[in-house]
């Protein structure tokens, strides 16, 4: 049967030629139909035309190659024009970032000041690719009086006045030879106080802290050690340090004979004595080309001391301190859309005594990265920034935004996070997800957990000169209850995953 409404075997009626006047008399050729046909023809024309225009628009999956979106950063802080973020700007521009102070669609906000009060509305609903160099709630670590009075290991005992007056008096009674200094909340105007003066103190803006009386001296100078520390995730917690170097800052005046009125003998200020001017270290640093950390290590080994004792204590102190503050920080982060928009670069400052015991003095939210005062520090600051930005995925190898799953998979995909092959193939894990190990098998992983693990994998691949501090280094043995004691469920899972990667590849241990 033909598509026509008559039988092909019958003779078709002869068609009569129509004139314009005939149109009004045949329903199938009414003026309405003519208009309709015209509309259809015009519509087809526009559809075809628009289709040609659509062909000019690249497919979404290809857009990043044909229309790269340049990465932009925005800075936040006081007196930015003075140039104290020069090294930050330089490193970001080398990563292909453009500085756009007016952008609302930036990829990175580099905030020197705490941004979450002033910019709360802008930062509360960030897009998934936007990063900020602070965590909401990081003040729980960097607030000097809160940290000093936390009672944590490695922190010299401190007491907030007047609330802790009774605790202070009891401590003085138990340790009558202790020496105390009074500090205000911004760690300025440090003053030695006698026992009588301590009893009389009533100020709400100060705290007193035990003074480390026998610091390790090099060429007679007291010094502190600054460790650049990066928190890449909260709950689950991941902590790294920049392991390529540390910053050593020496008091400009020799410690002995001691004079409490001369702060330059025992307080490291802006005009500190740099390592390249310290006689016992300058040859290692200036002539042999070692960094500050290795210059210190070499000197200590030359006098029969083991520097690893210092670095082991520092790493333990960082784990203890940040773990103790994690839940407080999380309580603030939960007010924001995503937890993965943030990272934190801080500098923790440590003091070492004659017996190589380590004491945590403070944590700096926005450590100085300006080399204007000490130009030789420029390389250190730029290497810190390069490694940290690479670690957190801001300094990606690709110069444009990574917006598509295929691009992300090229760097790290779900197959890279698979662990415990034997356990995940067992009947236990095939039937349920109750076991801690089974929770890491692919069928049991939630989307959020997958994303956290992929992020951890990327960090490991891009850590450069950064070293993971938490989860800590581990050996190729099964996870024990002792390993996980006191950790949140999220941190237990992250620890167990790193252990699984360690079992597969010892470079992860």
N, C-alpha and C positions, 0 to 999 in steps of 0.2 A: 504494500500500500504506500502510495506517495504521500508526502506531507500536504499535498493539496486536498481540498474537500470534495474532490470528485474522482471517480474511477478512471484510471488511465486508459482502460479499454473502451470507454465511451468517448464520443466526439465532444470536445469542449465547446461550449457556446461561444460564438464570436463576440469578442469584446468590442463595445462601442466606444469610440473616441469621445472623451469627456471635454466639455468646455467649462470655463470658469463658472458659467451660469448654472451648470448642472450640479455643482457641489452642494448647493443648498437643498437639493432634493434627494440626496442619498445619505442616509444616516451614517454609513461607514466612512463618508468623506465630509463630515460636518466641519464647520469652521473651528470647532473645539478640538477636533482630531488633528487638524492642520497645525494648530498652535501647539498641541501636545507633541506632535512629531518634531516640530521645530525646537521645542524645549529639549526634547531628548537628544536631538542632533547637537545642539549647543552644549548640553551637559556632557555628552561624549567628548566633544572637542576640548572642553575645559579639563575633563578627567585625564584625557591623553596628554594634554599640555602640562597639567600638574604632575603627572607621572614622570614626564621628562625632567621637571624641576626636582622631583624627589630623587631622581638618579644622581643629581649633583650633590645631594647631601650624603655624606659617608654613613655607613652603618655604624651603630653605636660601638660595636666591637672593634671597629677600625679607626674610630675617631681619634684615639690617643696617638695614632701614628700619623694621620694626615693633618690633624689640628691639635698639636701638643698644647696643653694648658700649662703655662709657666707657673712654677711654685712661687708663692709669695710669703713674705713674713712681715710681721708688724711688731714693733717694740713698744713696751710700756714701762714708764719710769719717770723720775724727775730729772730735769736738765739733760735730756738725751743729746742735745746739741753739743754738750761739752766733750763728747767723744769717748766716754768710759766704756762703751760697748763696741769700740772699733774692731777688736779681734773677733767678736761675735759676728758683726756685719761681714767681715772679711771671709770668715770660714763659710758662712751661709751663702755668700755670693759665689764662692768657689764650688759649692754644691749645686749651683744653678738657680738659687733663689733670687727673687727680686724684692727689694724693700718697697712696700706700699703702705705708708702710714695711715692712709684713708680707707684701706680695704676692710670689708666686712666678711669677705670670703677667703681669708688668708689660710695658709696651710699650717703656719707656725706662729704662735704668739710667744715672743721672748720677753718675759716680764722680769724686770729687775726688782720692782716693788711687788708686794703681795697684791694680786689683781682681783681677787674674788669678791671683794666688797664693792669696789668701784665699778667693775665690769660684770657684775653678777648676771644681769639680764642677757648680756651677749654670750656669756660662757656657760649658761645653764643648759642650753639646747644646741650644743656644738654638733657639727656634722662628723661622721665617723672618721674622716681623714684629717681632721684638724687636731693639732697637738699644742699643748701648753706646757711650759717648762717648770711648772709647779703642780703639786697636788693640793686640792682644797683640804685644809686642815693640817698642812705641813708645819704650822706653828706649834703643834703639840710636840714637835721635835726641836725646833729652832728657838722657841722661847727660852731664854737663858735661865730664868729663875725656875721655871717648871722643870727643865732638864736637870739643873743642879740639885734640886730638892726631890728628885724622883726616887732616890734611894737605890738606884741600880748599881750593879757591879761596875767597877772601873771609874766611877764618878766620885770624887772626893766628897765626903759628907757635907751637906749644906742644910741650912735652917732658915725658913722664912719668918721674918719678924713682923709683928709680935706673936703670931699664932704658935710658932714652934719654940717659944722661949723655954718652956719646961724641958723639952727634948734636948735643947742646946745645953742647958745647965747640967742635965744628967750626963751628957756626953763629956763635958769638961771635967766633971767629977771622976768619970771612968778613965779619961785620958788627960791627966793634968798637964802633960808636956805638949799638948797640941797647940798649934798656932793658928789663928783665924784672921781672915781678911773680910772686910765689909765691902760689898759690891752693890751698886744699884742695878735696876733691871736691864740696863743696856751695857752692863759690864764696864762702866767708866767710873772714875774717881775711886779706885781701889785704895783702901786704907787698912793698915794693920790696927787691930784692936786688942787691948789688954782684956783680961778676964773681967775687971771692974767695968770697963767700957761696954763690954758685951752685955752685961747684966742690965745696964742702963738704957740700952738701945730700944727704941719703941717705933721707929719709922716703918711705915707700910710700904715704902718704895725700895726697901733694901733687903738683902739676905746676907748671911755670913756663911763662909765656906772654909773648911780646913785647908791650910796652906801646905803644899808639898815642899817640905823644908830642905830636902837634899836632892835637888834635881841633877840629872846627868849633865855635866859640863864638857864642852869641847873648847880647848884653849881658854878655859876660864869663863866661857859664855854660856848662859842658859839659852835653850831653844825650844821651839815647838815643832811638831810634825803635822802638816796639813794633808789630809787624805781626801781626794775628790771621789765622792760617793754618789752612785746613781740608783734611784729606786725606779724601776720600770713598770712595776705592777703592785697593786695593793689587793690582798684577798682574792687570788693567791699572791703572796709576797715574793718578789724577786729583787735582789740587791746585787749590785756590782760595784767594784772600785776601779778607778783608773790605775792599772798596775804598772804602767810604763814609767811612772815617777811619782814622787811626792814633793811637796814644797817644804823646805826647811827655812825657818826664820829665826835669827839669833838676836838676842838683846844686844844693843850697841855698846853697853858698858859691862865690864866683867862683874861677875856675881859677888866675889869677895874682894875686899872686906864688905860685908853686907851692910846696906843702909836702907832702911825701910822708907825713907823719904825720897830716895832716888829710884823712881819707877823704871828708869832705863836699865836698871840692874836685873829686874825680875819680871817686867811686863813687856811683851812683844808689841810694839807700836807700828805705825805706818813707816817710820824711818828705821826699820830693822837693819841689822847687819846681814848682808847677803852671803850665801855660801861661798861665792867666788872670792871673798875677802877673809875667809876663816883659814888660818895657816895650815891646819892639819887636813883640810879638805880641798884646798884650792888646787893642788897638783892633780888630784884625781879628776876634779871638775874641769879645770882650765887646760891642763896639758894632755891628760889621757882621754878626755872627752866623755867621762861618765856623767850620768844625771845625778841629781841631788840624792836620791835614794841609794843608788849604788855607791856613791862617794861615802855616804854614812856607813853602809855595810862594810866597805873595804877598810875604813878606819877602825870600826869596832873589831873586825877580825884581826887587824894588826895589833890590837892591844889585848887579844885573847878573849873577846866577848862574842857571843853568838847572836847576831842580829835577828835571826828567825824568831827568837823569843818575843821581840817587839812586834813583829808583823802578825804573828799568831794571835797575840792578845788584842791587837787592833781589830782584826777581823771578828773575833769573838765579841768584842765590845759593840761593834756595829750591829751584829745579829741581835744581841740582847736588847740594845736600845731601841732599834726600829721595830722589832717584834712587840716590845712592850707598848709601843705607841700605835700599832697598826689599827686596832679596833676603834680608837678615838678618831683617827684619820678617816676610817671607813664611814663613821657616823656622819661625817661632813660630805664625803664623796657621794653618798647615796642621795643627796639632794640634786645631783646632776644627772643628765640623761645617760651618759656612758662613763664607765670607769677607765676605759682604755684611751681616753683623750689626753691623759696626763702622764708626765714623768717628772722626776725631781733630781736636779744636780745640786748637791750640797758639798761643803767642805767641813769635815770634822777635824777639829784641832786637838792634838794629844801632847801630853807632857810625859817624859820618861825620867825615872829617878836613877840613882846610882846603881841600883840592883836590876835595872832594866824592867822594873814594874811600870806599867802603862796607866795613865790617868786621862780620862776624857774631860776636856775643858769646856768645849762648846761645839755647836753645829751651826754653820752659817748658811742661811737660806739662799742668799745670792752672793757667792764668794767673789772676791775681786778677780776680774779677768782682764784688767787693764795693765798694760806693760809700760805706760807713760812714765812712771816713776823709776822702774827697773827694766829697761829695754831688753836685757838678756832673758827675761821671763817670757817674752813673746812666744818663743817656740813651745815652751811648756803649755801655755794657755791654749795655743792653737791646736796642739796635739790632743789636749784634753777635750776640747770642743769637737774636733774631728772624730775621735773615737766614741764620744758620748752620742753625738748626732747619728753616727753610723749604727750604733748599738740600738737606739730606740726607733730606727727606721725613718728618721727625718731626712738623713743624708743618703737617700736611696741611690742605687747605681743608675736608675732611670731619672732623667732630668725633669720629666713632667709628672703630673699627678698619676698615681696608680688608681684607676677608677673601676677596673673591670676584673672579674674573677680570674680570667685567663692570665692576666698579668701577674696577679698575686700568686697563682699556682706555679708560675714560672720560677718564682723565688722560693716558695715553700708551699707544699700541698699536704693534704691529709695523709698521704702515704708516708710522709716524713715523720709523722708523730706516732706511728704504730710501734707498740712495745709488747713485751711478754708473749712471744709467739706460741710457746708451748702451753702456757697457762690459758691463753685465750682460745686455744684449740681444745681445751679439756671439756668434759661433759658439764662440769660445774659452771663454767663461763658460758657455755652454749645454752644452758637452761635458765640462768638468772644473772643478775648484776649485783648480787649482794656482797660478794667478796671485794675487798679493796682493790685487788688486782683486776678483777673482772670489770670494775667500773672504768678501767682504762682501755677496755676492748672496744673496737669500733662500734658494734651494735649498741653499746651502753652509753656512748658519749653524747652529751647534749651539744647543741650548736655552740653555746657559749663556751663550754669546756674545750671543744675543738679549736675555737678561735684563740683561746688563751694558750693552748699548747702550740699552735702554729706560730703565735707571737714569740713564745719561748724558744722555739726552734730557730726562728729568724735571728733572735738575739744571739744565740750560740754561734750561728754562722757568721754574724757580723760583729762579734765582740771585739775583734782586733786586740788592742792592748788592755782591754777591760777584763777583769777577773770576777767570776761569780762568787759571791760571799754567802748568799742564801737563795735557794737551798745550798748547803755547804758542800765542799768536796766530799766525795764518798768512795768507798771501795767496792769491788765486785763481789758483794755478798748480799744475801737477802735482806729486805727491809725488816727491821726489828721494831717491837713496840717501843723500845727506848728511843729509837730514832724519831718517832712520831709523837712522843709524849709532850703534851702541852700545846700542840699545834692545832689550829682550826681545821675543820674538815677540808676546806679548800687548800690549805697549805699542806696537809697530809697527802692529798691527791697529787699536788705538784711535786712534792718530794718523791713520792713513789714513782712518778713518771720519769723524773731525772735518774732515779735508780735504774729504771728499765732501760733508758738510753745508755747508761753506764755499762749495763750488762751486755748490750749489743756492741758498744764501741767505747773503749777505755778513754778516748779523748773527751768523753762527756763526764768522766768521773771527777 
